Amino acid sequence: MAKNELSVKDKLTQLFELQKIDSKVDELSVLKGELPIEVSDLEDEIEGLNKRIDKLKESIKNVDTEVNLHNGNIKDSEALIKKYEKQMDNVKNNREFTALSKEVEMQKLEIELSNKKINEAEGQVGIKKEALSASKKRVKERMANLEEKKVELDKIIAKTEKEEKKLNKEAGKLKENIEPRLLRAYDRLRSSYRNGLAVVTVERDACGGCFNRIPPQLRIEIGQRKTILSCEHCSRILVDDIIAGKEVVEA
């Protein structure tokens, strides 16, 4: 029988069977708990820390380059001071002596300024090295934590992977025979609720999804299986006990 010729009962049965399979898959996912998210978060954190480490290393390298530059300036100034002082021994007048004295004083100020910048830079390096050490320590801790989580997750996956593949294969076959319109509605409902329930039974005159009371007339119509009906409160698709296999199928 073609998909568009299926009875309402058959359509509801398909949807309920799909829900049972998807719920089993959900149960397997629950076994993994928050581990996949924790693993992903740890990987992201480690990646961020490694980027920070690279930036700190680059920054320390730049500061070291700056310090070397200032040390080079100091050597140049010291060489000029010796030159000017030697020239001062052979000056012919006060004007030349004064001019050389000013040059010497200027180079001493340059040395003082360079030393000040070196001290500031070395202070920055100290802070950056502390941050680098802390980041490396955190990466080491997070890596150890990540390995533990991965081992735990891999064990669960190894235990459930075969069953999950089997269930997904069964779900895929069922979906091939379900009207696209119904399948879209089913998927939309599943994604709307944390428990993933899109198709539920009527239990004690109430919706098995939101537990709100189902009016008597609607319960009768659900049992007649002439059309696909939804809960007026949560919009989940409702099926009776016969579809759910809780009673002997009618002759």
N, C-alpha and C positions, 0 to 999 in steps of 0.2 A: 504494500500500500504506500503511495507517495506521501510525502510530508504534509502536503496540503489536504490530504484525505484522512488524516488521522483523526480519531475521535477525541473529544475533550478529555475523556478519561485517559487515553493513551498519552496525550500531551502532558497532562498532569503527572502521570506515572514517570514519564521521561524526566521531567523537571525535578520530581522528588528523588529519583535515583541519582541524578546529577548532584543534587544537594547532599545526599548521603556520602557520595564519593568525595566531593569538595570538603565536606566537614571532616572526613578522615584525614585528608591532606592537611587541613588546618590543625588537626590534633598533632600531626607529625611536626608541623612548624612550631607548635607550642613547646614541644620537647627541646627545640633549639633555644627557646626563650629569647632573651635579649642578646645572646651570644653573637649573631651576625652583625647587629648594630654596634655592639661593644668592639668587635674586631675592626669594623670599618672606622669607628671613632678613633681607636688607638692608631690605626694606620694613618689617618688624617693628621692626628696630633704629632706623630713621629715625623711625618713629612714636613709639617710646619716647623718643628724643632730643628730639623736638619737644615732647612732654609735659613733659620735664624743663626745657626752655627756658622753657615757659609758667609752670611753677612757680617757676623762678628769677626771672623777670620780676616775677611777682606778689609774691614774697618781697622783692625789692629795692624794689618800690613801697611795701610795708608798712613796711619799715625807713625809707624816706625820709619817710613819713608820721609815723613815730615821732620822727625827728630834728626835723622841723618842729614837732612838738608840744613837744619839749624846748626848742627855740629860742624858742617862744612863751612857755613857762614862765620862761625866763631874762629875756625882756623884761618880763614881768609883775613878776618879782622885782626887777629893776633899777628899775622905776617905783616900786615900794613902798619900796625903799631911799631913793630921792630924797625921797619923801613923808615917810618917818620922819625922815630927816636934817633936813628943813626944819622938821618939828615939834619936833625936839630944840632948835632955835634959840630956841623960844618956850616951853620948859617952865618951870613955876613951882616945881618941887621935884625933889629927887633921885629920888624914887620914879617920877615920870613919865619922867625921863631914863633910868633903869635899864630900865624897861619898854620904851621905844623902842629902847634899845641892844640888848636881847634880840631884838626883832623884826628889827632890822637884821642881827644875827648869824644869825638863823634864815633870812632870805632869802639871805644869802651862802652858807649851807650848801646851800640849795635850788639855787642857781646852780652850786655845785661838783658837786653830785650830778647835775644835768642835763648838765653838761659831760662828766662821767665816762660817763654813759649814751650821750651823743652819740659820744664816742670809741669806745666799744664797738660801737655800731651802725655807725659808719663803717668799723670794722675788718671787721665782718660783710659789709658791702656790698662791700668790696674783694675778699673771698674769693668772694662770690657772683658778682661781675662777672667774675672770672677763670674761674670754672666755666662761666659763661654764654658767654664768649668761646670756651672750649675746646669746649663743646657745639656752638656754631654752626659752628666750624671742622670738627668731626667730621661734622656733618650735610652740609656742603658736600662733603667728601671722599666720604662714603657715597653722596650723590646722584650724583656723577660716576661712581662705581663701579657704581651701580645702572643708570645709563643705558647704560654699556658692556655690562653683562650682558644688559640687555633687548634691545639692538640685536643682540647675538650670538644670543640665544634666538629673536628674531623671524626672523632669517635662516634658522635651522634649521627653525623651524615652517613658514615659507613654502615651504621645500624639501620638507618631508615631509608637510605637511597633506593634500594631495590623495591621496597614497598611503594615508595613515592612515585617511582617511574611507572610501576604497574597501575597505580591509581590514576595517574595523569593520562596514561594510554587509554584506560577505560573511559575517562571523562571525555577525551578527544573523540572517541567513537560515538558516544552519546550526543555530543554537540553537533556532529555531522547530520543527525536526524531531527534536530530541534529547529523550529522556525527561527530565522534570524531575528525577527521582531521579538519573539519570546526570549531568545537568548540574550539580546541586548538589555531587555528589562530585568532579566535574572542577574546579569553581571552588574548592572547599575545598583540593584538592591543589595547585592553581596558587598559591594564596595561602600555602601552607605552605613553598614553596621559592623562594629568591631568583631562580633561573633560570626560574621559572614553568613548569617541565616537569611535566605531569600524566600525559601519555601518551608512552611511550617504547618503542623497539624493543629486541629482545634482540640484543646485539652481542658476538660472540665468547663466547657462552654466559653472558653477564652482563647485568644490568639496565643499560639505557642511561642511567638516572638516577643510581643510587647505585653502580653498577659492582660490586655484589656478585654472586657466582656464582648462576645459576639452576639448580636441580636438573634432571637429565635428564627425569624424568617430567613436571615442570611445563612444560618446553620442548615436549614432545610435545603436551601439552594446549593450549598456546598455539597451536601449529600447527594443531590440529584446529578451533579457533575455535567450540567448542560452548558456551562460557560466557566471560564477561568475567573475566579473571584479573589479580591484582595481585602486585607484588613483595612477598615476605614481609618484606623489610627496610625499604623506604621507602613501600610501599603505592601506588606509582605503577601506573597501568594499563599492562599489557604487550601489545604487538602483534608479530606476526611480520613477516617481510620482504615477504610478499605484500600485507598490509594497507598496509605502508609504501611499496609500489610499487617495491621493489627487485628483484623477480622478476616474470616473466610470470605474469599471473593464470591460475589453473587453469581448465581448460575445464569 
